[in-house]
Amino acid sequence: MTRSSNAGATPVPAAGAAPDVDVVCLGESMVTFLPTAPGPLADVPAFERAIGGAESNVACALARAGHPTRWISRVGADGFGDHLVREIAGCGVDTRAVRRDPARPTGIYFRTAGDRATDTHEVAYYRAGSAASAMAPATMDPAALRTGRVLHLSGITAALSADCLALLRTLMSHPSPDHHPSWPPLHADGAPSVAGGDGLPAAPGRPLISFDVNYRPHLWSGAPGPQVLLELARTADVVFVGADEALAAWGLPDPRAVRAALPEPETLVVKLGKAGALVFRRAPGGAGRDEEPAGTLVPAPTVDVVAAVGAGDAFAAGFLSAALRALPLRTRVRHGHLWAAAALTVPGDLAAPPSRALADRLAALDDDAWGTLHLGPGWTDAREAADQEVPTQ
């Protein structure tokens, strides 16, 4: 038997109720142990405790930016589970639908201080048989999972177990052949076309599905991970994928090849690292055609990287935040870049996003000024006074 993490708290809305949060994020979060000194794990003398998880990172960033957000998962009935729920709730995230598992532990992992893209980076996961790996259609609350205008998922969850994959397939299935939710139509100035609204309308049958591919080869261990991720991505409405991931998982050499393999999502964001991101979006009434067949390239600002961990999650959160506000497509990607820069300039997985005023001001820069933007540690602490310059390097 499992129990809610917030016994006695107000229950989440019942099935069929109107969405009560902007975004629901489903996925495993773990307690992270960060080294107090550089070097291989064998030589690190001590670690500091933190938390990390792709979907909970997105939930925390969005909540810190003022978006009502709910994180749904399973954690062990243990001290690490207590810590996770407390820390995530402390960011302003609704954790009422988190389940506690008395038979399975909360996952943990240790990592080195180096960039995960380098050969010196080490990660030691202790998540096999974790409470989150028992997420399944039968063990999760279907009403809670459909209480947001957006449901954010990632390919990491699909890799945890057959039950987790079955849950994602259930959540991402279209309720009818002609159902395909979309972002709200915009006027030319970027304002929403629905009077009185500034976000995403609830779609009939299911929330709008945001899916971050998050290909982690070590999690699949011989299973057909790339094909599974391609299958899932094709059923999503908004997809985030790195060009490096697409090459490693699917052998696709460039963003246009990725779009050809994923024609179904209304919005596809292919992240290009330091070069920025190329985004494809279907034209309204375009019978499957994109607004810009070659995609829209949005460069990233120059960033002095402290740790390249959590940036992809922050990018997704920034993009979704701007989309919920019905900002223009290019501005959504710029917000993604800015939120990613906030994560890149701190040592842990979680970083407070820039304030809305600061992000809006920077995202509105003309192309020349944006092209010279150079962000270093502490840049998000700049005050939003009109005459205050952002600290750059």
TORBAGU-448694 format. One line per 10 residues: number of its first residue (from 1); for each residue x, y, z of C-alpha. Coordinates in pm, 1 decimal. Layout:
BEGIN
NUM	X/Y/Z  ...
END
This chain:
BEGIN
1	0.0/0.0/0.0  122.9/349.2/-84.7  26.5/684.6/56.9  38.1/1038.5/-69.5  341.3/1244.8/27.7  108.7/1509.1/176.4  -129.2/1314.3/395.8  -428.5/1526.5/493.1  -361.9/1787.2/225.1  -629.1/1905.7/-14.3
11	-668.8/1633.4/-279.5  -583.9/1697.0/-642.4  -880.4/1765.0/-871.0  -1091.1/1470.7/-983.4  -1086.4/1329.7/-1334.4  -1256.6/1562.6/-1581.6  -1197.8/1876.0/-1373.8  -1053.1/2184.0/-1540.5  -672.1/2206.7/-1524.8  -561.8/2368.1/-1200.5
21	-190.2/2405.1/-1281.6  3.2/2517.2/-1585.3  235.9/2217.3/-1603.1  242.9/1864.9/-1462.3  585.9/1697.4/-1469.2  612.9/1318.9/-1431.6  942.9/1143.6/-1367.3  1202.5/1017.7/-1125.2  1401.5/1251.8/-906.5  1700.5/1134.2/-707.5
31	1919.5/1256.0/-427.6  2244.4/1373.6/-583.4  2583.5/1373.8/-416.4  2812.0/1643.1/-556.2  3189.2/1629.9/-494.8  3349.9/1887.0/-269.5  3669.5/1869.6/-477.0  3761.5/1783.2/-836.3  3896.5/1443.4/-931.1  3773.4/1088.0/-986.5
41	3512.0/942.3/-756.0  3775.0/719.4/-594.7  3963.0/1026.0/-472.0  3683.2/1264.2/-374.4  3698.3/1303.0/4.5  3341.2/1419.5/64.3  3015.0/1501.9/-108.4  2739.2/1754.2/-62.8  2376.2/1646.8/-91.1  2147.1/1795.1/-354.3
51	1860.1/1676.9/-570.5  1834.0/1609.5/-940.5  1585.0/1478.6/-1191.7  1500.9/1600.8/-1541.6  1130.1/1646.9/-1484.6  1150.5/1779.4/-1129.3  1415.9/2026.1/-1247.3  1164.6/2159.8/-1501.0  891.1/2173.6/-1236.9  1112.0/2361.5/-990.4
61	1228.0/2615.9/-1247.3  873.2/2685.3/-1363.5  743.3/2714.9/-1007.9  1019.5/2957.2/-916.2  910.0/3167.7/-1212.8  554.6/3181.9/-1081.9  385.7/2906.6/-1282.4  154.3/2672.2/-1088.5  329.9/2337.7/-1129.6  281.2/1982.8/-1005.9
71	545.7/1707.1/-986.6  422.7/1347.0/-985.5  640.8/1048.2/-904.8  708.2/768.4/-656.5  975.1/785.3/-387.1  1075.1/549.1/-111.5  929.5/571.6/237.5  1276.8/671.3/354.3  1477.8/974.8/453.1  1595.0/1040.5/99.1
81	1233.9/1040.9/-17.8  1147.4/1285.5/260.0  1433.1/1509.1/148.5  1329.1/1503.4/-217.1  968.5/1589.8/-152.8  1060.7/1862.8/95.8  1313.7/2026.9/-137.7  1091.2/2015.0/-444.9  792.3/2144.4/-250.6  1020.1/2417.2/-116.2
91	1056.0/2548.5/-471.6  680.9/2601.8/-480.7  592.5/2278.5/-662.8  272.5/2091.4/-572.3  380.1/1743.6/-454.5  43.3/1616.6/-330.4  28.5/1340.4/-591.6  373.1/1194.3/-511.3  338.4/836.6/-383.9  553.6/676.1/-113.7
101	666.3/315.1/-165.0  753.5/121.8/153.0  911.2/-164.5/-41.0  1142.5/21.5/-281.5  1407.9/285.4/-211.1  1453.9/636.1/-339.9  1722.3/647.7/-609.2  2054.5/821.1/-545.7  2361.0/898.6/-753.1  2713.2/1035.6/-722.2
111	2893.6/1235.8/-987.3  3225.1/1408.7/-1043.3  3263.8/1780.2/-1098.4  3366.0/1761.2/-1465.4  3155.9/1815.3/-1775.7  2952.8/1502.6/-1852.4  3061.7/1527.8/-2215.4  3425.5/1464.0/-2125.3  3599.4/1131.5/-2070.5  3683.3/1225.9/-1710.6
121	3319.8/1262.8/-1604.5  3192.1/983.8/-1381.1  2841.8/908.2/-1259.6  2751.1/622.3/-1026.8  2376.2/552.4/-1019.9  2199.2/354.4/-749.7  1848.8/351.2/-897.1  1780.8/-8.5/-1006.4  1457.2/-121.2/-843.7  1384.6/228.1/-719.3
131	1038.4/341.1/-615.8  1007.9/547.0/-935.1  1074.6/241.1/-1151.3  740.2/103.2/-1024.6  543.3/382.9/-1188.0  278.9/217.7/-1405.4  -73.2/283.3/-1534.2  -207.9/86.0/-1238.3  1.2/254.7/-967.9  -35.5/622.4/-1062.7
141	-334.1/853.5/-1027.3  -470.9/918.6/-1378.0  -671.8/1220.2/-1261.7  -364.1/1392.4/-1119.2  -167.1/1326.9/-1436.8  -419.8/1521.1/-1642.9  -460.1/1825.6/-1419.9  -227.2/2057.9/-1613.1  -254.7/2239.3/-1941.8  83.0/2085.3/-2026.7
151	216.2/1741.8/-1931.7  594.8/1736.5/-1946.2  765.8/1398.5/-1987.7  1109.7/1268.8/-2083.4  1268.8/964.0/-2236.9  1446.7/888.1/-1910.2  1120.9/764.1/-1759.3  1066.1/527.4/-2050.4  1402.7/363.6/-1980.0  1340.9/290.5/-1611.8
161	1118.5/-15.8/-1654.1  859.4/-180.7/-1875.6  590.8/-44.8/-1644.0  721.9/311.2/-1681.7  723.6/274.0/-2059.6  365.0/146.0/-2049.7  267.2/451.1/-1845.3  421.7/690.6/-2097.2  254.9/512.6/-2387.2  -80.0/542.3/-2210.6
171	-34.8/911.7/-2135.0  91.3/999.1/-2483.3  -170.0/811.5/-2681.5  -408.9/1031.0/-2876.0  -768.7/998.2/-2756.2  -902.9/1017.9/-3109.7  -752.0/1000.4/-3461.3  -817.7/1368.8/-3532.0  -712.0/1505.8/-3193.3  -399.2/1718.6/-3200.0
181	-380.0/2005.0/-2947.8  -195.4/2319.8/-3041.0  -48.8/2632.2/-2889.2  -293.8/2923.7/-2884.0  -301.4/3123.9/-3207.9  -117.6/3453.7/-3183.5  -169.3/3795.3/-3330.3  119.5/3946.3/-3523.2  241.4/4126.3/-3210.1  260.7/3801.5/-3015.0
191	-51.4/3860.3/-2806.5  -289.8/3569.4/-2757.0  -590.3/3572.8/-2986.2  -827.8/3447.8/-2716.3  -960.6/3737.7/-2513.1  -863.8/3723.9/-2148.7  -614.8/3440.9/-2184.4  -238.5/3437.7/-2182.5  -164.7/3067.0/-2193.5  -254.4/2730.4/-2332.8
201	-615.4/2616.8/-2350.1  -691.9/2272.4/-2218.1  -708.8/2028.3/-2508.0  -994.0/1776.3/-2515.0  -890.2/1427.0/-2414.3  -537.2/1496.1/-2295.6  -310.5/1784.9/-2200.6  -62.3/1922.6/-2447.5  235.1/1683.4/-2434.4  588.1/1822.0/-2400.5
211	857.2/1557.2/-2446.9  1231.6/1590.1/-2391.0  1406.8/1297.6/-2559.2  1689.3/1284.6/-2300.9  1864.4/985.5/-2457.7  2077.9/809.3/-2195.9  2237.1/501.4/-2360.7  2347.8/346.4/-2028.7  1987.5/327.3/-1908.3  1868.5/111.2/-2195.4
221	2125.7/-170.7/-2167.7  2046.7/-352.2/-2491.7  1678.9/-258.8/-2511.4  1559.8/-88.4/-2831.8  1585.4/253.9/-2672.7  1631.2/465.1/-2986.8  1325.7/315.1/-3155.7  1116.1/354.7/-2842.0  1216.5/720.2/-2809.1  1135.2/785.7/-3174.5
231	794.7/623.8/-3128.2  718.0/837.5/-2822.8  846.3/1160.3/-2976.0  618.7/1115.9/-3276.3  313.0/1124.2/-3048.1  413.0/1442.9/-2863.0  306.7/1799.6/-2940.3  633.6/1971.0/-2844.7  965.7/1784.5/-2865.7  1309.4/1887.8/-2739.6
241	1614.1/1697.4/-2864.6  1984.1/1773.2/-2891.8  2147.0/1736.8/-3230.7  2408.4/1517.2/-3061.1  2133.5/1295.5/-2916.5  1963.4/1261.7/-3254.1  2291.7/1155.3/-3411.6  2374.4/905.3/-3136.1  2025.1/757.4/-3109.0  1897.9/767.8/-3464.1
251	2200.9/838.2/-3682.8  2040.3/1160.6/-3807.2  2312.1/1401.2/-3921.0  2135.2/1738.8/-3905.3  1819.6/1911.4/-3777.6  1634.3/1883.0/-4107.8  1683.2/1507.8/-4100.1  1542.8/1509.5/-3748.0  1235.5/1697.3/-3868.6  1192.3/1448.7/-4153.1
261	1196.2/1164.4/-3898.6  959.3/1355.3/-3665.2  700.8/1525.3/-3886.7  413.7/1483.5/-3639.7  499.4/1720.2/-3347.7  360.1/2066.7/-3393.8  681.4/2214.3/-3251.4  1025.8/2053.7/-3271.3  1324.1/2217.1/-3104.5  1665.5/2080.5/-3206.0
271	1931.5/2208.5/-2966.7  2271.1/2284.0/-3120.4  2480.0/2347.1/-2810.0  2676.4/2670.9/-2822.0  2535.7/2745.4/-3168.1  2181.1/2781.1/-3035.6  1869.8/2595.9/-3147.2  1679.1/2534.3/-3468.6  1302.9/2523.7/-3420.5  1037.2/2392.7/-3656.9
281	667.2/2473.3/-3616.8  371.0/2373.3/-3824.2  196.3/2648.6/-4015.2  -165.6/2705.6/-3906.9  -383.9/2510.6/-4147.7  -71.2/2415.1/-4337.4  -160.4/2049.0/-4386.1  155.1/1936.4/-4210.8  383.2/2202.6/-4362.1  615.5/2408.8/-4141.6
291	604.5/2787.4/-4121.6  972.4/2791.0/-4219.9  1066.0/2466.2/-4400.1  1434.2/2519.8/-4317.7  1353.7/2593.5/-3953.4  1416.8/2906.4/-3749.7  1768.0/2939.4/-3609.9  1793.6/3119.5/-3276.9  2157.4/3165.7/-3163.5  2254.2/3119.9/-2800.2
301	2439.0/3385.1/-2601.6  2797.7/3321.8/-2498.7  2810.4/3164.9/-2152.3  3099.4/3103.9/-1911.1  3009.3/2752.1/-1806.8  3050.4/2644.2/-1444.9  2883.4/2303.2/-1485.1  2704.9/2162.8/-1788.3  2437.3/1983.7/-1586.4  2067.6/2066.3/-1591.6
311	2092.2/2309.2/-1882.4  1863.3/2105.0/-2106.8  1595.5/2092.2/-1838.1  1626.6/2465.7/-1781.4  1597.2/2528.3/-2156.4  1274.2/2327.8/-2173.6  1135.7/2513.0/-1872.2  1221.3/2853.4/-2019.0  1065.5/2765.4/-2353.0  747.5/2634.9/-2188.6
321	723.7/2940.7/-1964.0  734.6/3172.4/-2263.3  489.8/2952.2/-2453.6  244.5/2957.2/-2164.3  261.7/3335.8/-2190.1  192.3/3310.2/-2565.7  514.9/3487.2/-2659.0  639.1/3464.9/-3020.8  832.8/3155.7/-3123.9  1176.1/3319.5/-3146.8
331	1124.0/3477.1/-2804.8  1034.2/3137.1/-2657.4  1366.6/2997.1/-2775.1  1555.9/3298.0/-2639.4  1393.3/3243.2/-2300.2  1504.7/2881.0/-2323.0  1860.8/2996.5/-2385.9  1851.1/3241.8/-2094.9  1716.2/2985.8/-1849.0  1979.6/2738.5/-1969.2
341	2246.9/3003.7/-1912.2  2124.7/3037.9/-1553.4  2178.4/2662.6/-1504.2  2516.7/2662.8/-1677.8  2656.1/2929.3/-1445.9  2592.6/2743.2/-1116.6  2746.4/2413.6/-995.4  2431.5/2208.5/-922.9  2138.3/2068.8/-1122.6  1894.4/2332.3/-1000.0
351	1925.9/2702.4/-1068.9  1683.3/2984.3/-1009.3  1573.6/3120.9/-1347.0  1626.3/3485.5/-1430.3  1342.7/3708.1/-1318.6  1069.1/3760.3/-1572.9  1156.6/4128.5/-1609.3  1523.2/4054.1/-1670.8  1456.3/3769.2/-1913.2  1198.9/3974.2/-2103.5
361	1442.2/4264.3/-2133.5  1722.6/4046.5/-2265.3  1500.1/3842.1/-2495.6  1380.5/4168.3/-2653.7  1733.3/4276.1/-2755.4  1788.3/4332.7/-3124.5  1990.6/4070.5/-3310.1  2316.9/4266.1/-3286.6  2289.9/4319.1/-2911.9  2179.2/3959.9/-2856.6
371	2478.7/3840.7/-3056.0  2719.7/4017.4/-2820.5  2553.7/3900.7/-2497.7  2808.5/3727.0/-2274.1  2682.7/3584.9/-1945.3  2892.4/3474.4/-1650.0  2832.6/3351.7/-1294.6  2602.4/3582.3/-1102.0  2435.5/3737.4/-1403.3  2085.5/3649.1/-1281.2
381	2139.6/3859.1/-968.4  2127.4/4179.7/-1170.3  1854.2/4414.5/-1059.9  1577.0/4484.9/-1305.2  1607.6/4863.0/-1288.6  1594.4/5004.6/-1637.9  1942.9/5149.8/-1613.5  2100.4/4839.5/-1460.0  2334.8/4654.9/-1696.0  2359.2/4276.8/-1687.0
391	2699.3/4158.2/-1556.7  2890.3/4020.2/-1853.8  3239.5/3896.3/-1904.6
END
